[in-house]
Amino acid sequence: MKKKFLSAVVCLIVSVSAFAQMSVDPMHDFYNYVQIWQNKGIVSNVPLIRPYPVSNIKEILETVIENGSQKDVKAAEEFYEELTGKSFYVDISADAGFVSDDGEKDTVFRFFPAVMGDKSFSQTDFVSTGYCAGFAVRTKSDESAFFPGTYMPPHDAIRDPAEIGPAKAYLDFNNTIAVGTKNIFVQTGLFRSGFGPYLGQGLALNDRRFHSGNLNFTYMNDKLKYTQQFSVIGATLSSDLSSSLSGNKFTSFHALEYEFSRYFSLSYYEASTFGGRFDPMYFMPVPFMIAQEIEGCEDNINMGIMFNVRPVKGILWCTDIYVDDFDLNKLAKLSLDSKQRIAARTGIIWTPDDMMIKKASLSYVAVTPYTYSHWEYEGNRAAMSKFTVNYQNYTNGGIPIGSEYKPNTDAIELSVEIEPVEKLNLKFTAAFSRHANVCQSLTDEEAWKYLSAEEGVYCTDGGIATHSMYANPNDTSGDQVKTAWNHLNFLTQDDVMTDIQLGLDAEYKLKVGAEKKKQVSVKFGVSVEYIKNYGVDTPMYKSLGLSQTEISLVTEEQKKDHINQAKKAFEDQLTTKLKFCGYAGFGIRF
């Protein structure tokens, strides 16, 4: 860790963070404006995967400067100055967070010094780079308690810290290198990536998820776009997403979009998650669903379809359907009551022209049980143990790659971004979600398999680590969880958690100094969250730790007693929670 700490200090000294990393950070505010400008019809031809290379960013900004309204031009000019004014910026930000969780209060202090920038190596921008090198220093190792809802790490700094007094310092680094033209390029590096118009909410590639080592290729013309990305990610134990990491896990993603008119475009995409081997197949521009047949159909292949409809200027209606697995026979009979592993989001994004409201969106999202989950067997047998590494679930280092919502959840989300005065940005958010533990739908026979299993083999919290297959070490094919394969069980459980969230985030930016070259920002945010039936994501059927001899002596009546006790313990720990979160901080760039 000392070597890591010293190497990061050297990076800060020689390249000396977080306003000018447009080509490396898919959550940079630039991408929010790209969506606004797309909806207004100012820009159109943008890559499918964020972040973009410098050449594409320049083209977008130059187009807006030439064709946008006065307000749009001013925003584009400021982004352009950030992009081209300097090859590096020093950025220092800090904030304090607090939480009141049913009266229990806590605070955290965070400090983020960094160096970052975007740089081209020629006038044509044929080769360019983006980078961010710094630290995430905080007084708490786990920040999840200070955020409402599903926690998403704001920084790629979550493991192996250095101790600095009462705080922990984590390396926080991302970079990209792009080679090519605006219409065809290759990009590689260590960075987060996002796909689709729902920024930070993608079902296949979510901008806010943990970074990975990526290599992607993009081709675009006026109507057709194709992109392919191969990513190196981290694996965890099959039943414990918070376990130590293993390597040799990969995911490959590709998407094809055709724009039929300025009013309508259609995209088809696929993702494959696999590991334990390196497979050149997933570098090829071939359909993954068909290509996997060559190697036995053992990988976790998912596909999706996305519709973008722009009926009028400033309105986007987007529907994204991500399919993990489905029962075609049942669908043909117009029945959904089977293994329909689907995540879907549909909604309206409104970006009015030169109003106080910059952007507003309303969407509905649903993730059915067992979506994003996939079991992993050891070797040529259908064996599982507490040491089984899962190379196929849709996670990177235990953090979901796609939706922020767990399986067996739906939600309605509303957000409104306004700029009441210049440089003051306010964002109001509201969300209502429901989530339940699918294990509450198991039969007694299925529940007993979990209770009588070896400790650590299975997880029954209803999340991604809960699988639809059992181990069967005496066979090459496992045993199905019949309830999972024969029924949908989408939010049909007795105890459904409801979560209501309201939030406000504010940021004010201003230029300071004799030449107005330094930028200072002040920000704060508050949220309130009410949760009914909090605790449904607690493991429901924990192993009893019985030996095979003890299991053989258990009577049917005793089995029933163990199952009822587990059900009662699960129901008894459910509670109601009221949570307040907030933060206040500042940032300076020079």
C-alpha positions as CSV (number, residue, x, y, z in Angstrom):
1,M,0.0,0.0,0.0
2,K,2.9,2.4,0.7
3,K,4.2,1.9,-2.9
4,K,0.7,2.7,-4.2
5,F,0.5,5.8,-2.0
6,L,3.9,7.1,-3.2
7,S,3.1,6.3,-6.9
8,A,-0.2,8.3,-6.6
9,V,1.7,11.2,-5.1
10,V,4.1,11.2,-8.0
11,C,1.1,11.3,-10.4
12,L,-0.2,14.3,-8.6
13,I,3.2,16.1,-8.8
14,V,4.0,15.4,-12.4
15,S,0.6,15.8,-13.9
16,V,-1.2,17.6,-11.1
17,S,-9.1,17.7,-10.0
18,A,-12.8,17.3,-11.1
19,F,-14.1,19.6,-13.8
20,A,-12.2,18.9,-16.9
21,Q,-12.3,15.1,-17.3
22,M,-15.0,15.0,-20.0
23,S,-13.3,12.3,-22.0
24,V,-13.0,10.0,-18.9
25,D,-16.0,10.5,-16.7
26,P,-19.4,9.5,-18.1
27,M,-21.2,11.4,-15.3
28,H,-19.6,14.7,-16.1
29,D,-22.2,17.4,-16.5
30,F,-21.2,17.7,-20.2
31,Y,-23.2,14.4,-20.9
32,N,-26.3,15.9,-19.3
33,Y,-26.1,18.8,-21.7
34,V,-25.5,16.4,-24.6
35,Q,-28.9,14.9,-23.9
36,I,-30.5,18.3,-23.7
37,W,-28.9,19.4,-27.0
38,Q,-30.0,16.1,-28.6
39,N,-33.5,16.6,-27.5
40,K,-33.5,20.1,-28.9
41,G,-32.3,18.9,-32.2
42,I,-29.0,20.8,-32.1
43,V,-26.7,17.7,-32.1
44,S,-27.5,14.2,-33.4
45,N,-24.6,12.0,-34.2
46,V,-23.1,10.9,-30.9
47,P,-21.4,7.7,-29.9
48,L,-23.4,4.9,-28.2
49,I,-21.1,4.4,-25.2
50,R,-20.0,7.2,-22.8
51,P,-17.5,8.7,-22.3
52,Y,-16.5,10.1,-25.7
53,P,-13.1,10.8,-27.2
54,V,-11.9,14.4,-27.4
55,S,-12.6,14.6,-31.1
56,N,-16.3,13.8,-30.6
57,I,-16.6,16.2,-27.7
58,K,-15.1,19.0,-29.7
59,E,-17.5,18.3,-32.6
60,I,-20.5,18.4,-30.4
61,L,-19.4,21.6,-28.7
62,E,-18.6,23.3,-32.0
63,T,-22.0,22.4,-33.4
64,V,-23.7,23.9,-30.4
65,I,-21.6,27.0,-30.5
66,E,-22.6,27.4,-34.2
67,N,-26.3,26.5,-34.0
68,G,-27.5,26.7,-30.3
69,S,-29.4,29.4,-28.5
70,Q,-27.6,32.1,-26.5
71,K,-27.9,30.0,-23.3
72,D,-26.7,26.8,-25.0
73,V,-23.8,28.6,-26.7
74,K,-22.6,30.0,-23.3
75,A,-22.6,26.5,-21.7
76,A,-20.8,25.0,-24.7
77,E,-18.2,27.7,-24.7
78,E,-17.4,27.1,-21.1
79,F,-17.1,23.3,-21.7
80,Y,-14.9,24.1,-24.7
81,E,-12.6,26.3,-22.5
82,E,-12.3,23.5,-20.0
83,L,-11.5,21.0,-22.7
84,T,-8.9,23.0,-24.5
85,G,-7.7,25.7,-22.1
86,K,-5.3,23.6,-20.2
87,S,-4.0,20.0,-20.4
88,F,-4.3,19.6,-16.7
89,Y,-6.3,21.1,-13.8
90,V,-5.9,20.8,-10.0
91,D,-9.2,20.2,-8.3
92,I,-9.7,20.0,-4.6
93,S,-13.1,19.3,-3.1
94,A,-14.3,18.4,0.4
95,D,-17.6,17.9,2.1
96,A,-19.3,16.7,5.2
97,G,-22.1,14.2,5.3
98,F,-24.6,13.4,8.0
99,V,-27.3,10.8,8.5
100,S,-30.1,10.4,11.0
101,D,-31.5,6.9,10.8
102,D,-34.4,6.4,13.2
103,G,-32.7,8.8,15.6
104,E,-29.2,7.3,15.3
105,K,-26.9,10.0,14.0
106,D,-23.5,9.9,12.3
107,T,-21.2,12.1,10.3
108,V,-18.5,11.6,7.7
109,F,-15.9,13.9,6.3
110,R,-14.6,13.5,2.8
111,F,-11.7,15.1,0.9
112,F,-10.9,14.6,-2.8
113,P,-7.7,16.1,-4.2
114,A,-7.0,15.2,-7.8
115,V,-5.4,16.1,-11.1
116,M,-7.3,15.7,-14.3
117,G,-7.6,16.8,-17.8
118,D,-8.2,16.0,-21.5
119,K,-5.4,16.3,-24.1
120,S,-5.0,15.8,-27.8
121,F,-1.7,14.9,-29.4
122,S,-2.4,16.4,-32.7
123,Q,-4.5,19.1,-34.4
124,T,-6.8,16.5,-35.8
125,D,-7.3,14.9,-32.4
126,F,-6.5,11.5,-33.9
127,V,-4.9,10.5,-30.6
128,S,-6.3,11.8,-27.4
129,T,-6.4,11.0,-23.7
130,G,-8.4,11.8,-20.6
131,Y,-7.3,11.2,-17.1
132,C,-8.1,11.7,-13.4
133,A,-5.5,10.9,-10.7
134,G,-6.1,11.5,-7.1
135,F,-7.3,10.3,-3.7
136,A,-10.6,9.7,-2.0
137,V,-10.0,10.4,1.7
138,R,-12.8,9.8,4.2
139,T,-13.4,9.1,7.8
140,K,-15.7,6.2,7.2
141,S,-14.8,3.1,5.1
142,D,-18.4,2.4,4.3
143,E,-20.3,5.4,2.9
144,S,-23.6,3.5,2.1
145,A,-25.2,4.6,5.3
146,F,-25.0,8.3,4.2
147,F,-27.0,7.8,1.0
148,P,-30.6,7.0,0.5
149,G,-31.8,3.9,-1.4
150,T,-29.4,1.7,-3.3
151,Y,-25.8,2.9,-2.7
152,M,-23.6,3.7,-5.7
153,P,-20.0,4.5,-4.9
154,P,-19.3,8.1,-6.2
155,H,-15.6,7.4,-6.5
156,D,-13.7,4.3,-7.8
157,A,-12.0,4.0,-4.5
158,I,-13.4,1.3,-2.3
159,R,-10.5,-1.2,-1.3
160,D,-7.0,-1.3,0.1
161,P,-6.7,2.2,1.8
162,A,-3.8,3.8,3.5
163,E,-4.4,5.0,7.1
164,I,-4.0,8.8,7.7
165,G,-4.9,9.5,11.3
166,P,-8.6,9.0,11.7
167,A,-9.2,8.8,8.0
168,K,-8.6,6.3,5.2
169,A,-7.1,7.4,1.8
170,Y,-8.0,5.4,-1.3
171,L,-6.4,5.7,-4.7
172,D,-8.9,7.2,-7.2
173,F,-7.7,6.9,-10.8
174,N,-9.3,6.6,-14.3
175,N,-7.9,7.2,-17.8
176,T,-8.8,6.8,-21.4
177,I,-6.7,6.7,-24.6
178,A,-8.6,7.1,-27.9
179,V,-7.2,6.6,-31.4
180,G,-9.2,7.4,-34.6
181,T,-11.5,9.8,-36.2
182,K,-14.9,11.1,-35.1
183,N,-16.7,8.3,-37.0
184,I,-14.5,5.4,-36.3
185,F,-12.2,5.0,-33.3
186,V,-10.8,2.7,-30.6
187,Q,-10.8,3.6,-27.0
188,T,-9.1,1.9,-24.0
189,G,-8.3,2.5,-20.4
190,L,-9.7,2.2,-16.9
191,F,-13.0,4.0,-16.6
192,R,-16.7,3.7,-16.0
193,S,-19.0,3.4,-19.0
194,G,-22.7,4.1,-19.7
195,F,-25.2,3.2,-22.4
196,G,-28.6,4.6,-23.2
197,P,-30.2,8.0,-22.5
198,Y,-30.9,7.4,-18.8
199,L,-27.8,8.8,-17.4
200,G,-26.6,6.9,-14.3
201,Q,-29.6,4.5,-14.7
202,G,-28.7,2.2,-17.6
203,L,-30.0,-1.4,-17.5
204,A,-27.0,-2.8,-19.3
205,L,-24.1,-0.4,-18.6
206,N,-24.7,2.0,-15.8
207,D,-22.5,5.2,-15.7
208,R,-22.5,5.2,-11.9
209,R,-21.1,1.7,-11.4
210,F,-17.6,0.7,-10.5
211,H,-14.9,1.2,-13.2
212,S,-13.4,-1.6,-15.3
213,G,-10.5,-2.1,-17.7
214,N,-12.2,-1.5,-21.1
215,L,-11.4,-1.8,-24.8
216,N,-14.1,-0.5,-27.2
217,F,-14.5,0.1,-30.9
218,T,-17.1,2.4,-32.4
219,Y,-18.3,3.0,-35.9
220,M,-20.8,5.7,-36.8
221,N,-22.4,7.2,-40.0
222,D,-25.5,9.3,-40.4
223,K,-27.9,6.5,-39.8
224,L,-26.0,3.5,-38.4
225,K,-24.0,3.1,-35.2
226,Y,-22.1,0.1,-33.9
227,T,-20.0,-0.3,-30.8
228,Q,-18.3,-3.2,-29.1
229,Q,-16.7,-3.2,-25.7
230,F,-14.6,-5.8,-23.9
231,S,-14.2,-5.3,-20.2
232,V,-12.0,-6.9,-17.5
233,I,-13.9,-7.0,-14.2
234,G,-13.6,-8.5,-10.7
235,A,-15.2,-11.7,-9.5
236,T,-16.4,-12.6,-6.0
237,L,-17.7,-15.7,-4.2
238,S,-21.0,-16.9,-5.6
239,S,-22.9,-16.5,-2.4
240,D,-21.1,-13.4,-1.0
241,L,-20.8,-10.3,-3.2
242,S,-18.7,-8.5,-0.5
243,S,-16.0,-11.2,-0.4
244,S,-12.4,-10.8,-1.5
245,L,-11.9,-10.4,-5.2
246,S,-10.7,-12.8,-7.9
247,G,-9.6,-12.1,-11.5
248,N,-10.1,-13.8,-14.8
249,K,-13.7,-12.5,-15.1
250,F,-14.8,-10.6,-18.2
251,T,-17.9,-9.0,-19.8
252,S,-18.4,-8.2,-23.5
253,F,-21.0,-5.8,-24.8
254,H,-22.0,-4.7,-28.2
255,A,-24.9,-2.6,-29.6
256,L,-26.2,-1.7,-33.1
257,E,-28.5,1.3,-33.6
258,Y,-30.3,2.5,-36.7
259,E,-31.9,5.9,-36.9
260,F,-35.0,5.5,-39.2
261,S,-35.7,9.2,-38.9
262,R,-35.0,12.1,-36.6
263,Y,-38.2,11.0,-34.8
264,F,-37.3,7.3,-34.2
265,S,-34.3,5.1,-33.6
266,L,-34.0,1.4,-32.7
267,S,-31.1,-0.3,-30.9
268,Y,-30.3,-4.0,-30.3
269,Y,-27.6,-4.9,-27.8
270,E,-26.1,-8.0,-26.2
271,A,-23.9,-8.6,-23.1
272,S,-22.0,-11.7,-22.2
273,T,-20.4,-12.3,-18.7
274,F,-18.0,-15.2,-18.3
275,G,-14.7,-16.1,-16.7
276,G,-12.2,-18.8,-15.8
277,R,-10.8,-18.5,-19.3
278,F,-10.0,-15.8,-21.9
279,D,-12.2,-16.1,-25.0
280,P,-11.3,-14.3,-28.3
281,M,-14.9,-15.1,-29.5
282,Y,-16.2,-12.0,-27.6
283,F,-13.9,-9.7,-29.6
284,M,-15.7,-10.6,-32.8
285,P,-18.6,-8.6,-34.2
286,V,-20.9,-11.7,-34.2
287,P,-24.2,-12.4,-32.4
288,F,-23.3,-13.7,-28.9
289,M,-26.5,-15.7,-28.7
290,I,-25.5,-17.7,-31.7
291,A,-21.7,-17.7,-31.2
292,Q,-22.0,-19.3,-27.7
293,E,-23.4,-22.5,-29.3
294,I,-19.8,-23.2,-30.5
295,E,-18.6,-23.5,-26.9
296,G,-21.5,-25.1,-25.2
297,C,-24.0,-22.4,-24.3
298,E,-22.5,-22.1,-20.7
299,D,-22.0,-18.3,-20.5
300,N,-24.4,-15.7,-19.2
301,I,-25.7,-14.1,-22.4
302,N,-28.2,-11.3,-22.2
303,M,-29.8,-9.2,-24.9
304,G,-31.8,-6.0,-25.1
305,I,-33.8,-3.7,-27.3
306,M,-34.2,0.0,-27.0
307,F,-36.7,2.4,-28.7
308,N,-36.0,6.1,-28.8
309,V,-39.0,8.2,-29.9
310,R,-38.8,12.0,-30.3
311,P,-42.4,13.0,-31.3
312,V,-41.7,16.8,-30.9
313,K,-38.7,19.0,-30.2
314,G,-37.6,18.7,-26.6
315,I,-39.3,15.4,-25.9
316,L,-37.8,11.9,-25.7
317,W,-39.7,8.8,-25.0
318,C,-37.3,5.9,-24.4
319,T,-38.1,2.3,-23.7
320,D,-35.3,-0.1,-22.8
321,I,-35.9,-3.8,-22.3
322,Y,-33.0,-6.0,-21.0
323,V,-33.6,-9.7,-21.2
324,D,-31.7,-12.2,-19.1
325,D,-33.9,-15.2,-19.8
326,F,-37.5,-15.9,-20.8
327,D,-39.9,-18.7,-21.5
328,L,-40.8,-18.5,-25.1
329,N,-43.5,-21.2,-24.8
330,K,-45.3,-19.3,-22.1
331,L,-45.0,-16.0,-23.9
332,A,-46.5,-17.6,-27.1
333,K,-49.5,-18.5,-24.9
334,L,-49.6,-14.9,-23.6
335,S,-48.6,-16.0,-20.1
336,L,-45.9,-14.3,-18.1
337,D,-46.0,-16.8,-15.2
338,S,-42.7,-18.4,-15.8
339,K,-38.9,-17.7,-15.8
340,Q,-39.2,-14.2,-17.3
341,R,-35.8,-12.6,-16.2
342,I,-36.3,-9.1,-17.5
343,A,-35.4,-5.5,-16.5
344,A,-37.3,-2.7,-18.3
345,R,-37.5,1.0,-18.1
346,T,-39.8,3.4,-20.0
347,G,-40.2,7.1,-19.5
348,I,-40.3,10.6,-20.8
349,I,-37.4,13.1,-20.8
350,W,-38.3,16.7,-21.4
351,T,-35.8,19.4,-22.2
352,P,-37.5,22.7,-22.8
353,D,-35.9,25.5,-24.8
354,D,-34.5,28.4,-22.8
355,M,-36.6,28.0,-19.7
356,M,-35.8,27.9,-16.0
357,I,-36.3,24.1,-16.2
358,K,-33.3,22.5,-17.8
359,K,-34.6,19.0,-17.8
360,A,-37.4,16.9,-16.3
361,S,-37.9,13.1,-16.5
362,L,-40.5,10.6,-15.3
363,S,-39.9,6.9,-15.7
364,Y,-41.0,3.5,-14.5
365,V,-38.6,0.7,-14.0
366,A,-39.1,-3.0,-13.2
367,V,-36.6,-5.8,-12.5
368,T,-38.1,-9.3,-12.2
369,P,-36.8,-12.0,-9.8
370,Y,-33.4,-13.6,-10.5
371,T,-32.5,-11.0,-13.3
372,Y,-28.8,-10.3,-13.4
373,S,-28.2,-13.4,-11.2
374,H,-26.5,-16.5,-12.6
375,W,-25.3,-19.6,-10.8
376,E,-21.7,-21.0,-11.2
377,Y,-20.8,-24.6,-11.0
378,E,-17.3,-26.0,-10.3
379,G,-15.6,-28.0,-13.0
380,N,-17.5,-30.6,-15.0
381,R,-20.0,-31.3,-12.2
382,A,-22.9,-29.3,-10.9
383,A,-21.1,-28.7,-7.6
384,M,-21.1,-25.6,-5.5
385,S,-19.3,-24.8,-2.3
386,K,-18.7,-21.8,-0.1
387,F,-15.5,-21.2,-2.0
388,T,-17.1,-21.2,-5.5
389,V,-16.2,-18.0,-7.5
390,N,-19.0,-16.7,-9.7
391,Y,-17.7,-15.6,-13.1
392,Q,-21.2,-15.2,-14.6
393,N,-23.4,-13.0,-12.4
394,Y,-23.8,-9.5,-13.8
395,T,-21.5,-7.8,-11.2
396,N,-18.1,-6.2,-11.2
397,G,-16.3,-6.8,-7.9
398,G,-19.7,-7.5,-6.3
399,I,-21.2,-4.3,-7.6
400,P,-24.0,-4.6,-10.1
401,I,-23.1,-3.5,-13.7
402,G,-26.6,-2.7,-14.6
403,S,-29.7,-1.3,-12.8
404,E,-29.3,0.1,-9.3
405,Y,-32.4,-1.9,-8.3
406,K,-32.3,-5.5,-7.0
407,P,-34.2,-8.3,-8.6
408,N,-38.0,-8.3,-7.8
409,T,-38.3,-4.5,-7.6
410,D,-40.2,-1.8,-9.4
411,A,-40.1,1.9,-9.1
412,I,-41.5,5.2,-10.3
413,E,-38.9,8.0,-10.5
414,L,-39.2,11.8,-11.1
415,S,-36.5,14.3,-11.4
416,V,-36.5,18.0,-12.2
417,E,-33.4,20.1,-12.9
418,I,-33.8,23.9,-12.8
419,E,-31.5,26.9,-13.1
420,P,-33.3,29.8,-11.3
421,V,-30.3,32.1,-11.7
422,E,-27.2,31.8,-13.7
423,K,-24.7,29.2,-12.3
424,L,-27.2,27.9,-9.6
425,N,-28.4,24.4,-10.4
426,L,-31.1,22.7,-8.4
427,K,-32.2,19.1,-8.8
428,F,-35.4,17.8,-7.2
429,T,-35.9,14.0,-7.1
430,A,-38.7,11.8,-5.9
431,A,-39.0,8.0,-6.1
432,F,-41.4,5.3,-5.0
433,S,-40.2,1.8,-5.1
434,R,-41.3,-1.7,-4.1
435,H,-39.0,-4.7,-3.4
436,A,-39.6,-8.2,-2.0
437,N,-37.5,-11.2,-1.2
438,V,-38.4,-13.9,-3.8
439,C,-37.4,-16.6,-1.3
440,Q,-40.7,-15.9,0.5
441,S,-42.4,-17.7,-2.4
442,L,-40.4,-20.9,-2.0
443,T,-42.1,-24.2,-1.2
444,D,-41.3,-25.9,2.1
445,E,-39.3,-28.5,0.1
446,E,-37.2,-25.9,-1.5
447,A,-36.7,-23.9,1.7
448,W,-35.5,-27.1,3.4
449,K,-32.8,-27.5,0.8
450,Y,-31.3,-24.2,1.8
451,L,-31.7,-24.8,5.6
452,S,-30.0,-28.2,5.3
453,A,-27.2,-27.1,2.9
454,E,-23.6,-26.6,4.0
455,E,-23.0,-23.1,5.4
456,G,-22.0,-20.5,2.8
457,V,-23.1,-22.3,-0.3
458,Y,-26.3,-20.4,-0.9
459,C,-27.6,-16.9,-0.3
460,T,-31.3,-16.3,0.3
461,D,-31.5,-12.5,0.5
462,G,-33.4,-12.3,-2.8
463,G,-30.7,-10.3,-4.5
464,I,-28.2,-11.1,-7.3
465,A,-26.5,-13.7,-5.1
466,T,-29.7,-15.7,-4.9
467,H,-29.7,-18.2,-7.8
468,S,-32.4,-20.2,-9.5
469,M,-30.4,-23.5,-9.4
470,Y,-29.2,-25.9,-6.7
471,A,-26.0,-27.8,-6.6
472,N,-26.0,-31.4,-7.7
473,P,-22.5,-32.7,-7.3
474,N,-23.4,-36.2,-8.5
475,D,-24.5,-34.9,-11.9
476,T,-23.3,-32.6,-14.7
477,S,-26.6,-30.7,-14.7
478,G,-27.9,-29.0,-11.6
479,D,-31.3,-29.1,-10.0
480,Q,-33.7,-26.3,-10.8
481,V,-35.5,-24.2,-8.1
482,K,-38.9,-25.2,-9.5
483,T,-40.6,-22.1,-8.1
484,A,-38.1,-19.9,-9.9
485,W,-38.5,-21.7,-13.3
486,N,-42.2,-22.3,-13.3
487,H,-43.5,-19.0,-11.9
488,L,-42.7,-15.3,-12.2
489,N,-43.4,-14.4,-8.6
490,F,-42.9,-10.7,-9.3
491,L,-43.8,-8.8,-6.1
492,T,-46.4,-11.4,-5.1
493,Q,-44.8,-12.1,-1.7
494,D,-46.6,-11.4,1.6
495,D,-44.1,-8.8,2.8
496,V,-43.2,-6.1,0.3
497,M,-40.9,-3.3,1.2
498,T,-42.1,0.2,0.0
499,D,-39.5,3.0,-0.2
500,I,-40.4,6.7,-0.6
501,Q,-37.6,9.1,-1.3
502,L,-37.5,12.9,-1.7
503,G,-34.3,14.8,-2.4
504,L,-32.8,18.2,-3.3
505,D,-29.3,18.8,-4.5
506,A,-27.9,22.3,-5.2
507,E,-24.7,23.6,-6.6
508,Y,-23.5,27.2,-7.3
509,K,-20.4,27.8,-9.4
510,L,-18.5,31.1,-9.9
511,K,-15.3,32.3,-11.4
512,V,-12.8,34.0,-9.2
513,G,-9.3,35.5,-9.5
514,A,-7.9,38.5,-11.4
515,E,-8.5,36.7,-14.8
516,K,-11.5,34.7,-13.7
517,K,-9.6,31.5,-14.4
518,K,-10.3,29.7,-11.1
519,Q,-13.6,28.1,-10.5
520,V,-15.2,27.7,-7.1
521,S,-18.3,25.7,-6.4
522,V,-20.5,25.4,-3.3
523,K,-22.9,22.5,-3.0
524,F,-25.3,20.9,-0.6
525,G,-28.0,18.2,-0.6
526,V,-30.7,16.8,1.6
527,S,-33.0,13.8,1.4
528,V,-35.6,12.1,3.4
529,E,-36.5,8.4,3.0
530,Y,-39.4,6.4,4.5
531,I,-39.2,2.6,4.3
532,K,-41.9,0.2,5.3
533,N,-40.9,-3.4,5.8
534,Y,-37.3,-2.6,5.9
535,G,-35.2,-5.8,6.1
536,V,-36.8,-7.9,3.3
537,D,-33.3,-8.2,1.8
538,T,-32.1,-10.1,4.8
539,P,-31.2,-13.8,4.1
540,M,-34.4,-15.8,4.9
541,Y,-33.2,-19.4,5.1
542,K,-29.8,-19.5,6.6
543,S,-28.0,-22.9,6.8
544,L,-28.7,-24.7,10.1
545,G,-25.1,-26.2,9.9
546,L,-26.3,-29.7,10.3
547,S,-24.1,-32.7,9.3
548,Q,-25.4,-35.3,6.9
549,T,-26.0,-37.7,9.7
550,E,-28.1,-35.1,11.6
551,I,-30.0,-34.2,8.4
552,S,-31.0,-37.9,7.9
553,L,-32.5,-38.0,11.4
554,V,-34.7,-34.9,11.0
555,T,-38.4,-35.9,10.8
556,E,-40.9,-34.2,8.6
557,E,-42.4,-32.5,11.6
558,Q,-39.0,-31.1,12.7
559,K,-38.4,-29.9,9.1
560,K,-41.7,-28.0,9.3
561,D,-40.7,-26.5,12.6
562,H,-37.3,-25.3,11.3
563,I,-39.0,-23.7,8.3
564,N,-41.6,-22.0,10.3
565,Q,-39.0,-20.7,12.7
566,A,-37.0,-19.2,9.8
567,K,-40.1,-17.6,8.4
568,K,-41.1,-16.1,11.8
569,A,-37.5,-14.8,12.4
570,F,-37.6,-13.2,9.0
571,E,-41.0,-11.5,9.6
572,D,-40.1,-10.4,13.1
573,Q,-37.0,-8.4,12.0
574,L,-39.0,-6.4,9.5
575,T,-39.4,-2.8,10.6
576,T,-40.2,0.8,9.5
577,K,-37.4,3.2,9.0
578,L,-37.2,7.0,8.6
579,K,-33.9,8.3,7.4
580,F,-32.5,11.8,6.8
581,C,-29.3,12.3,4.8
582,G,-27.4,15.4,3.8
583,Y,-24.1,16.9,2.8
584,A,-22.5,20.3,2.4
585,G,-19.2,21.0,0.7
586,F,-17.1,23.0,-1.7
587,G,-14.7,22.6,-4.7
588,I,-12.0,24.7,-6.3
589,R,-10.3,24.2,-9.6
590,F,-7.2,26.0,-10.8
